[in-house]
Every structure is written in structure tokens, then in C-alpha cells.
């Protein structure tokens, strides 16, 4: 495996972080389906930026390498990158030390709470409960230790954006433990939606502390191989987010 959900981005020859810190490099940069190559390429890269896994200021791999890893033509990749440049998600720097970089300042976006936000949380809860139940029966000790490390790093995170990146890794790691590619995809999409929602919480300090205590409860149930208790812990974890968001103004 090239990387893991807990791996930091690699470095370029010039010392610039490489934007390959995805939920899993092998999974995120796996070959694209030809029939929807352009759309899937845009979605894959855009979602990774939204999740904070393609880090602001980091450099994308060279065009030839990125196209090969995604399994798309360079023409398709160029179209996708052009679309992302139009939305401001990435930008190009010419000359020596140039390349394509993730734009800074995207974390300040404050999307409007959508009308169907409760339905989106229902979907996320269903996915997380199912993934956690399966992972509780399939996790190896190394998997559980990785989740434990992520919890410890969330305890130490000083900024909400740093916490959120680790939070995303925690939940997608649980999905990865199941070994189900489609489930990993759906959990990642749900995390994109959740990221857009939680950005509405401007000062989430106490909420983050409670959230990480819930992560510890999920992991404890997984270590006991208690799939039912793990799924229930995941349910209450999602309900906590629902309660916090319900206190915000609705459209």
C-alpha cells in the first residue's frame, strides 16, 4: 500500500508538501470509470480538498503521474483541473518551482444549512453504523492501534480544521477496515457533506471534546468485538452532531 489514512503528505524536491494526503492514496487515486471520467476526476479531487486531505498550499503530483494513477487520459485530467481552477479550488504557478497547487483559505467557506440537512445526517448515521459494525468484526490489532493514534492526535489538535482532518481520517479508516470499496466511497461522500455542515459551527471547542470522547467509546466497543455496541456508539455520535446543528438558525 502506498499510504494510509494517517500518513502525512510527501515532499517535493523543493520541500513543498505534496497533495497526496488522501483518505487512502491507493483508494482515492484508483482508476476512474471511463464513462464518467471527467465528472469522477473533478469529484474525487474536489472532495479531497473539501475534506482537508488535499492540504491548502500543497502541490498536486505531476500531470503525467496523476493521470496514470487515476487511470484517465491527460486530456481528461487537464479538463478536470481547468474546472477546479475556475472554481478557485486549485491554481497553477508557472516557471521554476511551479506546478498545480491547492488554493489557500478554503476553510473559511460558510455554506448555508440546506433544507434537507436532517436527511443527510440520517444517511451518514446509517453508513457509519453499518461500517462500524462490520469493522468491529474485521479489524486487526494494527487497525485498532491506528484508530487509537488518531484519537490521541485529535485530543492534541489546537485548531478546529486540524481536528476535522483527523476526524475524517478516523471515520474513513473504519470504512477501510471493512474492505468494501463501495462503502468507503459512500462514507467519504457523507464526510464531505458533514464537513460542509460542521463549518457552520464557528466555535466548536467543547463539541470537539465530546466528539472525541465518543470516538473513544466507538473504539472501546470495537476492541471488545462488540459489533452491536459499536454501532450504537456510532449512532449516538451522529445524534450528538444533529443536536448541535439543530441549535443553528434554519433556512
Buried (B, 14 or more C-beta within 10 A) or exposed (E): EEBBBBBEBBEBEEEBBBBBBBBBBEBBBEEBEEEEBBEBBBBBBBBBBBBBBBBBEBBBBEBEEBBBBBBBEEEBBEBBBEBBBEEEBBEEEEEEEEBBBBBEEBBEEEEEBBEEBEEBBEBBBBBBBBBBBBBBEBBEEEBBEBBBBBBEBBBEBEEBBBBBBBBBBBBBBBBBBBEBEEBBBBBBBBBBBBBBBBBBBEEBEEBBEEBBEBBBBBBBBBBEEBBEBBBBBBBEBBEBBBEBBEEEEEE
